[in-house]
Amino acid sequence: MTTTTETYGVDPNPTPLALLLLGREADPRSERGVECPGDLPAASDPDLVERARAAKEKLGDRVFILGHHYQRDEVIEFADVTGDSFKLARDAAARPEAEYIVFCGVHFMAESADILTSEAQQVVLPDLAAGCSMADMATAEQVAECWDVLSDAGIADVTVPVSYMNSSADIKAFTGKHGGTICTSSNAKRALEWAFEQGQKVLFLPDQHLGRNTAVLEMGFSLEDCVLYNPHKPNGGLTAEELRNAKMILWRGHCSVHGRFNLQSVEEVRERIPGVTVLVHPECKHEVVTAADMVGSTEYIIKALDAAEPGSKWAIGTELNLVRRLAKAHPDKEVVFLDRTVCFCSTMNRIDLPHLVWALESLVEGRVPNVITVDPETEKYAKAALDRMLALP
């Protein structure tokens, strides 16, 4: 099967949102493109670190700071726990004594934390513009329309939705309402196995690459068993026959960071560093995953580097902040970024030290900024989908 950008639904031209690096600008066309109220201290303020420490000390156990693996080092320094999105949400739920959960991540992560924590706790996102391009590629209206298309094709009643954790609360709620489950990059195979026990087909949202890679490389499906539903085309760009013949209906979404790696990246690093082990995240394109030596979730990547032999060479295909942190943590190993192009998660990088200081100092002053709240109806069905994931064997 010939690999093209159209095959896997990756836009050949980068989105303007991807150019908003390091949180220095806002995109007014973006759903998350809003400004924080209040004045932010300048990034060059030499007192920022001390101000963050002082505010956190004053708040004590009232605040619990979560730091996603893709965050900047200056933010991770003040995190009480670090991890991937689901681990952090569960960590927050395990700290009921904390009045405030400051989530240094992106919007969908804060929503998940709000769903899993108690009503007495408030989840704060230091910058409301910290969204996720992948999560924003599937809206509630688009997914409802997709379900109508599946109904018209006569397959909705045998289709089970499985949504990646990297999705909005609305999409998680849709999944829960239609009998589906949530998955992470580490348990996607288990989630799909469960889904195929419930029905004949899966609608996988919103990351096409995780769905395709899991189905083909871990479950024995063929690429022909997978079709790509494009919400910007009538009927998703698919015929009713194509939908009826498919086993995996993949949403046309992708991670703007992991989607940038390509086969040339793998070939170039192998030529440049003989004996290198290429380790990539399953959000990467199929051509990259099949060319790599190892594939796994963020936690898998971290554990693989921890267990690696001294002197070994690694090229890592995931977000640059994490790769840099791994390189610093393993000076006895050669750890490089898979591609020569800088590949930060631009929206994750909006959570910087000035925003964190502003959020913490606001809490000290008795103001709770940027509270993320999921409405009760959405929370009910989203939690049902999350509970099904937690019940997976």
N, C-alpha and C positions, 0 to 999 in steps of 0.2 A: 504494500500500500504506500503510495507516494505521500510524503509529508509536506504539507503546505500550510501557510498561515490560515487559509480558509478552512482546511481540514480541522484544525483544532480551535478555530474561532478566535485567534489572537489578532488584535488589530495591528497592522504593520506600522502604523504611526502612533507614537506615544501620546497618551492623553495629556492635555495641558495641566491637569491636576498633578501629574507625576513630576512636573517641573517646579512645583511649590516646595522646594527643598528646605529642610531645617526649620519649618514653621515660620518663615519670615513674611509670608503673604497669605491672603485668603482669597478663595475663589467664590465670588458671589453667586455663581450658578450652581455651586455644590450644595447639597442638602445640609452638609455640616459646615458650610462656609460662613461661620458667624464669628464675631469678635467677642472676646471676653470683656465684660464691663470692668471698670477700674483701671488704674495705672499699673503697668508692669515695670519692675526694676530693670534697668538696662542689663543686657547680657554680660557686659564688661564690668559690672559692679563687683569689686573685690570682696564685698561683704556678703555676697549671696550664700556662700557655704555656711558661714557662721549664722546668718539669719535663718537658714533652713534648720540648722541644728537647734537653735534657740526655740523656734516655733514648735518643732517636734517635741522638744523636752517639756515645754509648757503644756502641751496637749496630753502627753503621757499615754496611758492606755486608752484614752478616748479616741485616738486615731490609729488606724492600721493602714500602712502604705504598701501597695502591691506594685511590683515592677515587672513588666513583661520582658522576656529575654531580648527583645529587639530594641529596648530602650537605650538611651545614651548612658554612658558610665556615670556622668554627673547626677543622673536621676537614680540609677541603680544603687548608688552609694547610700541613699536614704530609704531604700525599700526594706521593709521588714521581712518580706519573702519575695522570691523571684520564681518565675515559671512560665508555662504556656497559659493560654487564656482560660481553659477549663480548670486547671490546677489552681490558678489564682482565685477564681470564683468560689471554688470549694474551700480554699483557705480562708476566704472572707467569711463564709458561712460558719466556719469553725471558730470564729472569734466573736461571739455574740456580745461580749462586753464592750466592744469597740463601737462608739456612737457613729464614727465617721470612717468610711472606707474610701481612701484616696486611691483611685485606680490609675496608675501610670501605664496606660495602654491606649486602646481606641474605643469608639463608641459602643460597638456590639459587645465588647468585653464588659464594659460597665453595666450594660443592660443585663447580661447574664448574672453578674454579681448582685444586682438589685432583685432579680428573680429568686436567687438562692438564699439571700440574707433575710433577716426578719424585718418587720415593719418599723421596728424601733431604730433601725440603722439607716443611714443616709449614704448613698454612693456619690462620690464627687469625681468628676473628670476635669483635670486642671485646664484643659483647653477643649471647648466644645467642637472645635474644628478638626479634632483628631478623629477622623472617620476611617473607613476601610473601603478602598475602591472595589474590592471583591464583594463585600457585603452589599454595597450600593448597586451592584449589577443585577440584583434581583429585588424588585419591589413587590409589595403585597398585591397591587393591581395586576402586575405582569404575571405573577404566579397564579392568581385566580383565573386569569384569561387562559393560561396554559392548561389548567385543570378542565376548563370548558372545552378546549380543543381535544383533550384526552377523552372527555365524556362523549363528544361528537364522534370520535373514532371508535367508541364502544369499549374502551380499555381502562377507564378511570377506576372501575370497581375491582380491577385486578392489579392495580398499580399502587405501590407503597412509596410514599415520599421519604427520602433520607436526606437530611440537611446537615451540612458541615457546621461545626461549632462557629466558624467564621461567617455568621449570618445574623441578620437583624432579628430582634425579638418578634417582629411581625412574621417573618419567615419560619421561625421556630414554632410560633403559634399555629400557622397554617399546617405545619408538619404534624403537630400534636393533634389538631382537630381532625386530620384525615388518617389517623392511625399509624403515623410514622414515628421515626426516632431520629435523634441527633447522633453525630459521630465526631470523633476527633481524628487526626491523622494517624494516631496509633491504634485505634480500634475500628477503623473503617471496614476492615474485612469482617469482623464479628457483626457489625451493624448490617452489612449487606447480606450476610448469611441469614441473619434473623429476618430481614425484610423479605427474602425469597422464600422463607418458610410461611410467610403471611400471604404472599401474592405471587404473581407471575412476572411482574416487571417492577423496576425501580425508577422513580424520578429523582435524580440526584442533584441537589442544590448546594451552593451556587457555583462550586468549583469543578469545572469539567475535568481538570487534570487529575485530581485526587480520585474522582469517580472512575475515570478511564483506567488509570494505572492500577487501582485496586482490583477492578473487575478483570482486567486482562492479565496482569502479572501475578496476582495472588489467587484468583478464583477460576482461571481457565477459560474465561470468555474470549471471544475473538474481537478484533476491532470492528468487524461487521455487525456484531451484536449490539454495538453502541451507536446511537444517533445523537446529533447535536441540535438541541432546541434553541433557536435564536429568537428571543422575545421581540426583536425589532423587525421581524418579518411576519407576514400573514401566516397563521397556523404554525408559527415557529420555523417556517421554511421547510416543513416536512409534509409528506402526503399521509393520508390515513393508513395506507398500506405500510409505509415505512415505520410508522409508530406501532402498528400491530405486529410487525416482524421483529421489532427491537426488544431486547431484554433490559438494556440500560438507556434511559432517556436522560442525557446529560444537559444541564443548563449551560448556556454560553456565558460562563463567567470564568475569571482567572485572577490570580494574584499578580499585581503589577510588578512586584519584585521578582518572584520566582519565574514568572512568565518571560523574563528577559534573558534567561540563560538559554543557550542553544547548543546544537551539536558541535559547532565550531569552537565554542568555549571549552568543551571537553577535549576535543582533538588538540587544541592549542596548548592546554595545560599539560597534557601527556607528553607533547613534544618538548615543552620547555623544562619539565621536571620529570626525568626518567624515574620510574618506580613509584610514582605518586598514586595514592588511592583516592578515587573520586567518590565523594559522599554527598548525596543530594537529598533534598526534601521532596516528598511525593506530590507537592504542588507544582513541581517542575513539569515541563512538557514531556510527552511520552518518549520522544526521540532522545531527550537528555537522560531520563530515568533508565532507559534500556542501554544507554552507552556507559552509565556509571557503574562503579564497582559495588556500591552499597547505597541503599535507599532507606530513609526513616524519618520519623518525626523529630521535632526539635529536641525533645528529651533523649531520643535515640542517638542523635548526633552528639549530644553532650556526653552521654555515657560511652559512646564509641571512642571518643577522644580520650576520655579518662582511662580507658582500658588499653589504649594503643601502646605499642612498644616504643621506648625511647629511640630517637633517631628516625622514626617512620615519617613519611611525607604524606600530607593530606591536602586535597583541594575541596573546599566545602561550598556547596551550592545552596546558600540560604542568605538571610539578611546580614548586611555587613557589620552592624554593631555586634552581633553575636559572634561572628567569625573573628573579629578583632579581639573580643574578650577571650575566646578560646585560645587564640594565638598567645596572648599574654599569660594565660593560665598554664600553658604547656610549652615553656621555653626549650624543653628537651626534644621537641618535635617540630618539624617544619609544617606550619599551617598557613595556607594561602586561600584567598578568595578565588572562587572558580573562574570569575570573569575579570578582565582588566578594567571594566567600566564600574564606576562607583554605583552601588545599588542599595542605598538606604531605603527604608520604608519612609517615604516623605511625610505621611500623615502621623505615623508613630513618633517621628522626630519633632512634631509640634509640641510634645510634652517635654519641655526643657526646664532647666533649673529656674529661670524667672517665673514660669507658670506655676511650678511646684511651690516656690516660695510665696507667691501671691495667694495660692489656694490655702496653704498652711497658715499664713498670717491672717487671712480672712477668718478662718476658723477660730483662731486665738481671739480675734476681736468680736466673736459671736455672730458672724455672718457666714452662712453656708452657701458657697458659690457653686454654680454649675451642677446642681443635683440632677442625677439621672433617675427617672421614675418610669416604670413600665405600668401601664394601666391594668386593673385587676383582670379584665377579660383576656387580654393578651397574655398576661402572666400565667393565668390558669392553664391555657392550652400549651404555652411554651414549656411550662414546668412538666406537663404530662409527657411531652416529647423527651425532655431531659431525664425524667424518671425512668422512661423506657430504656434509655441508654444505660442508666445506672444499674438497671436490672439485668443487663446482658450478661450471660455466663462468661 
